Amino acid sequence: MTYHEPVMLQESVEGLNILPDGIYVDLTFGGGGHSAEILKRLDKGLLIAFDQDAEAEKNKIEDRRFLFIRQNFAYLKNYLRYLEIEHVDGILADLGVSSHHFDDPSRGFSFRFEGNLDMRMNTSNDFTAAKLVNEYPEKDLIRVFKKYGEIDNGGKLAGRIVKYRTEKTIDQIADLLESIKDCIPVNRENKYLAKVFQAMRIEVNHEMESLEQMLEQTAKVLNKRGRLVVITYHSLEDRLVKNFIKKGKFSGEPEKDFFGNLKVPFKAVNRSVITAGKEELSRNNRARSAKLRIAEKL
């Protein structure tokens, strides 16, 4: 199964600064592209891969140096403790949704297809996008659209959904599109709907909360001089990663010790964000919004 072409494959794996006998974690296994490249550079080391999607497990690599864990990366520290591993040498996270998921109508991630409003990364969870639009109070829908989609007319959008669902359940993508058709700006349909679906997906999968939990754990499980490599795809997640690397927290000013020195767990390896090169951009649409950040544990 081919999920997608890994984004910035060489740049991200090189950013891990791999030790042949080290222990590494791929937090977003997916189709296994990044993991396969990491394994090429390991000798007697170990690679642990996480992914909460059942379909990703079909791609697991048969290799004595590889271990697959079907779980959300928010449980990173718990599973390392279970494996009796205190520290690792590098962690890679390629955030967002794979093109495989966007292109599968049954998963409900894209407005380009007909299908159920699902959007679950972990299909064993009960909460779907359909439940979100049918059960959330109007004020919570407004919060989701404004916070996670940064949608200007989020209030109007939520109001249309609430009005529509009083007459018909919103189970299908077509139902949602029908309910909000007069909210969509002319000539900006795709960009607007992308924001709507992004906001719903983030809420359904608790993406921001999981990302914060994961980042906080990386500071505890990485060895000194271990590398954290993260690829982001939208401003909300990139802001969290950038702030955490720079400040050791997600908002506010960094803490200082008695002498006024910053108390931060990481230092940025790349002074400015890394983006995909022209050749990759020409063949891989997913790379267009990708930003790569690399940090080293202090």
N, C-alpha and C positions, 0 to 999 in steps of 0.2 A: 504494500500500500504506500503510495506516494502522497504525503501530506502537502508538502510545498518545498520549494527550494530554500534552504537555510539562508537567512539574511546575514550579510557580512560574516560569512563562515570563517575565513582565514583571519580576519581582523579580531573577531571575538575570541577564537581559540588561542591565537597568539597572545592576546591580552591576559590569558590565564597564566602565562609564563610557566608552562607545565614542567614539573619534575618527573622523570621517568618512573620513580617509585612512590609518587605522591598519591593522595586521596582527593578525588574531585567529585563535584556534584553538578549534574545537569538538572535544574529544577523544572524545566519545561521540555520534556523528552519529545513529544509529538511524533514526527516521522523518523526521528533518530539521527538526523543529519549532523547536528553538532556533536552528539555523543560518538558517532562513528569517527569523526575527525579527532576527537580527544583520545580515543582508544589507539589511534595510529601513533600517538606520541607517548603512550605509556609502555613501560616494560613490565615491572612486577607491581605496578600501582593498582588502584581500584577506582572505578567510576560507578557512582550511585546516581540513578536517574529517577526523577519523580514525574508523575503525570496522573491527574485525577480522571482522565477520559479513558473509558474502557477500550475504545478503539486504538488508543496509543499502545496499549499493552500488546496488541497483535504485532507491533513492530519491534518488540524487544530483541536485543542482540544476544545471540548465543555465544558467550565468551566468559571464561572463568574470571575475568577481571571486571565483569559487568553485573550490576544488581539493579533490578527494576522494582520500584515501589509505586503502587497505584494509590496515590494520595495527593491531596492538595499540598503545595509547598509551604503553606502556613504551619505544617507539622514537621518541618525540617528538624528542629532540635530534638523533638520527641523520638523520631525514628533513628536519628544518629545515636541517641542514648540507648535505644533498644538494641542497636547493633554494637554497642559498647565502643563507639567511636566518639572521642571527646572533641577532636579538632580535625579540620580538613585543610587542604592547601589551596583550594580554589572553588569558586561557585559561579555558575553561569545561569542566567535567566533570560530567556527570549520571550518577552511578555506579549500580550495581545492574543489574537485569534488567528489560527492558521488559515491559509487559503483553502485547505481541504474542508474546513468547517464552513467557510463562507460559500463554498461551491456545492455543498450538500443540502438540497432543499429540505430534507427531513429534519435537519437540526434547527431551522428557523432563524438563522443568524443574519440572513440577507433579505432585503425588500425586493430583490430582483426575481424571487421565485414565489410560487404559490406553496402553501404548506402551513403546518401548525405553528403557532407562536410558542416556541420552546426556549431556545437560547441557553440551555443548561450545558455547562462544560462537563459536569458530572451528572450523567443521566440517572443515577440512583437517587439523586435528590428529588424532593417532591415539588419544590417551588419553581414554576415556569414563568415565562413572560406573559402567558395567558392569565395566570393567576394574578400577576402584578396589575395588569390593566383592568381586570374585572373586580378585584377585591380591595385594592389600595384606596383609602380616602383621597379626595381631590387634593388636599393640602400635601399629602405625601407624593402624589404624582407630580405636583408642581416642584417639590424639592428634588425629585429624581431628575426631571428634565432640565432644571436650571443648574443643579450641582454637577451632574455627570455628563450633560449634553451641552451645557452653556447655551441654552436655547432662549432667545430673547422673549418669544411669546409663549413661554412655558405655561403660563396661567390659562391662556386661551386653549392651548393644546390639551391640557388636563380637563378643562371644562367640556370640550367636545367629546372626549372619551367617556366621561361620566354620563353625559346626556345620552350618547349612543347606547351604552350598556344597559340603560333602563329599558330599552326596547328589544335589544338583541345581545346575546353573549358574544364577546370578542374572542373567538377561538383561533381564527385563521389570520394569516398575514393580510389577506384581502380585506377582512373585517376591519382591521386596524387602519389600513390605508383609506378605506371608505369613511371611517369615523373622523379622520383628521384632514380630509381632502381640502377643506377651505382654510387650513392653517399653513399649507405648504406654499412658500413664495414661488412665484412664477420665474422660470429660468434658473432656479437654484434648487430644483427638486431633489437631485441626488445628494447634494451636500447637506441639505436639511434633513432628509430621511436618514442619512448616515449618522447624524448627531442623535436623532431620536432612537435609532436602534442601538447605538453605542451606550446611551444612557440606560436603556432597559437592560442590556446585557451586563453592564457593570453592576447594576442593582441585583439582578437575578443571581449572579455568581459571587457577590460580595468581594469584588476584585480589589477595591482600594483597601479594605480592611485586611484582606489576605496579604497584600503587598506590604503594608506597614508591618504586620507581624513577621513576615519573612525577613525583611530588611533588618529589623531589630535583632533577629536571631543570627543573622550572618555575622554581626559584630562579636557574637559570643562564641561561635563555633569555628571561625577562621583562625588559623595559625598566624603568628606574627609574620608579616610580609606576604601573607596569603592574598590572593586576588579575588575581587568581586567584579564580575562583568555582567552588565545589564543592558539589554536592548529594549527601548521603549518605542511606542507608536503614537501616543497622543499626549497632549500637554499635561493632563492631570497626573498620569503616572510618571512622566518625565520630571515634573516638578517635585514629586515625592522623592524620587531617586536622587536628583540633584541636591536637594536640601539635606537629605540624610548623609550623603557623602561629605558635603561641605560643613554641616553643622552638627551632625550626629543626632538630629531630631528633624521633625517634619515642618515645624513652624517656630517662629520666635528666634531669639538670638542663641548662639552656642554657649555652653557653659564654660567657665574659666576656673582655673585653680587659684590658690592663694596669691600666686605671683603674676596673675593675669594671663597665663598661657591658656590657649584653647584646649578644652578637653573633648577631643573628637576621636572616634575610633578609626577613621580612615583618612587617607590623603589621596587626592585625585591623581591618577597617572597621566591622563590626557588633560592638558590645560583647557582645551575647548572640546565640545562634543564632536564625536566622529560620525560622519555620514557615509553612505555608500558611494562608491565611485561611479563614473559615467557609464562604464560598461555594464555594471550590475544594474544600474537604474534603467538601462535600455531594455533589459530582459526580465526584470522582476518588479512588478508593480508594488509589491508589499514593501520593497526597500525604500520607496519614495518618502515615506513618513518616518522611517526608522532613525533612531539616535542611539549611539553606542557610548556608554560611559564605563570607565575602568577605574577601580580604586584599589589601593593596597592597605592592608590592615597594619596599623601602627603598633 
